[in-house]
């Protein structure tokens, strides 16, 4: 099987099965994702174009963590000591 067939047929099929999606704005711009925000800022300042990698994450779980409904596992817990 060649890469073209994988890219045309199988990658989209698996991406659909896994429901891949890039990080949504409301998650990205939360305080727990400050490191990602800074990374984007520095990449942009260097003249490069950042992009959001589609990932097989149910972003609703991350949102639940951000609201304190479940124990964090996707998100970063910010400590008061830095």
N, C-alpha and C positions, 0 to 999 in steps of 0.2 A: 504494500500500500504506500502510495506517495504522500508527501506532505499536503499537496493540493487537495486531495480527497479528504484527508483528515480535517483540514481547515474548513472545507466547504460543507462536509456532511457530519462528521463526528464531533468536532469541537462545538458547533452550535447545539447539537443534540444534548451533549453533556452539560453545557452551560445552561440550557433550559431546564434540565433535570435538577441541577444544583441551585437554580434560581440565583445565579451570580449577579451582583450589582455593586457599583462603586459606593463608597461611603456617602451618605446623604448630607446635605448642608447642615441640618439641625444637629447631627451627631458630630460632624467635623468641627463645627464652631462652638462646641461645648468646652468648658474649662478642662475636662479630662483629656481632650485631644489637642492641648496646647502645643505639644511637641510636633504634631503633624502640621499645625498652622505655621509654626516657625520654620519648619522644613520647606513648606510651600513658599513662604516669604523669601527665604534665602535662595532657593532655586530660581525664583522669579528675578531676584536682584542680580543673580549671576547671568541673566539673559536667557535662561532656559525656560522651557514650557513644561510646567508640572502637569501631570494627569492622574486621574484616580483609577487605580487598578480594580477591575471588577473582581469581587471575591465571593465565595460561597458562604456568606454570613447572613443570618436573619437579623437584619438591622433593628427589628422590633425588640429583640433581646437586649441589644446595646441601649436602646431607648429606655427599656425597663430598668436597666442598671443605672442610667443617668438620673432617673426619677427616684432611685433608692428602693425600688420594689423587689429587686433580687440582688444577691451578693455579686459584686463585680468579678467578671472573668474576661470579658472582651475589653473593658475599659480600664483606664489607669486610675488608681486611687491617689488623689493628691494629698500629701501629708502636710501638716502645718509647719514642719521643720524644713521644708524645701525639698 
